[in-house]
């Protein structure tokens, strides 16, 4: 009997509780609960879920109509701490026997409670207005908006128009949108032909259909960022000439992208042939797509030149990666015009490489290797195995980065270990052009302030494999 009682209790605990289905006083209760835990936390999102079916005659579920929501989620965000919390409210719960209600309360059950997670529950950060509007009116407007889309559904199973969830947050279409627009996103059942969920966006104040798209990434689980298209450009190999053109082309496809780091590849032989100027062989520029949301997209733009035409370049892109602020720092970006001309700084850094400088790397490729034999007159070898070959190259890197920005994943990025060492040495929040010269016993780093073109204090470390412990050491020995 006791087991049956606690089974029923658990069933009621999982069932939604009665608080009323509209925002109104429910929102104020949620705000009050949140202020107890985090006084500066702002309400950034409301979600109504668990609509289910309406109740027909005799208490039988009416599958042609949606019932009231059974759960409300209020997501808050604190800018000061970068953390979030969630207030969960069980609403519209059917009455339960008094003894069960009493047992639930004695066990600590509350129809409104606070949850905390390792990261904020919502990716949104723009605060909702004090007046959040009427969810029922938003759902009614959304249902009217999808009438044509759901036309042709089976009248006996009108799944298409059954509401599944209603969510409110501030939509943001770009910097011109300021603090955004409160918009209800209402999700219904499945389209009769495509079987995809049917959705409608309704403005919170006017209850009109909201036509503009939301530029903010909407979910931590959504990792797909919009790809950009390859572009053929006529560009010289001078950084100051192609930098503004590349940034403009990227922002032509998506104006929210802005650069935050760059990796340049050049050959010392080209510098000598050009009288000391930096001649760029490849450029790899990191772009961040930032919105008020915690999620952001990281895009690597590649600039390569056709070997037969010195001014014919191709701008192409790696797959954008979606990154999240709670786990990683958001980068500070710049406009193309914010970066002063870099020709003199790049030439100065290249002048730090000694004459005849070359870096030695090991390349493994299939080949043949000798096999020792007992007789000096007998030669044997084994082929089809990987053999190490030492290669010398005068290819060197020049990097642009800002102290405090996150490390970027790229085959042309510096080693993560040396980037951390640079971040500990460079002036806080400063932009630097920098390079590294590999000496046999130590690696030497040279920095130039990207904004003033003045040299900065460099440093030296032990040779860096990317996996060993990097230690500062005296230069020259």
Buried (B, 14 or more C-beta within 10 A) or exposed (E): EEEEEEEBBEEBBEBBBBBBBBBBEBBEBBBEBBEEEBEEBBBBBBBBBBBBBBBEEEEEEEBBBBBBBBBBBBBBBBEEEEBBBBBBBBBBBEEBEEEBBEBBEEEEBEBBEBEEEEBBBBBBBBBBEEEBBBBBBBBBBBBEBBEEBBEEBEEEEBBBBBBBBBBBBBBBBEEEBEEBBBBBBBBBBBBBEEEEEBBBBBBBEEBEBBEBEBBBBBEBEEEEBEEBEEBEBEBBBBBBEBBEBBBEBBBEEBEBBBBBBBBBBBBBEBBEEBEEBBBBBBBBBBBBBBBBBBBBBBBBBBBBBEEEEEEBBBBBBBEBBBBBBBEEEBBBBBEBEEBBEBBBBBBBBBEBBEEEBBBEEEEEEEBEEEEEEEEEEEEEEEEEEEEEEEEEEBBBBBBBBBBEBBBBEBEBBBBEBBBEBBBEBBEEEBBBBBBBBBBEEBBBBBBBBBEEBEEBEBBBBBEBEEEEEBEEBEBEE
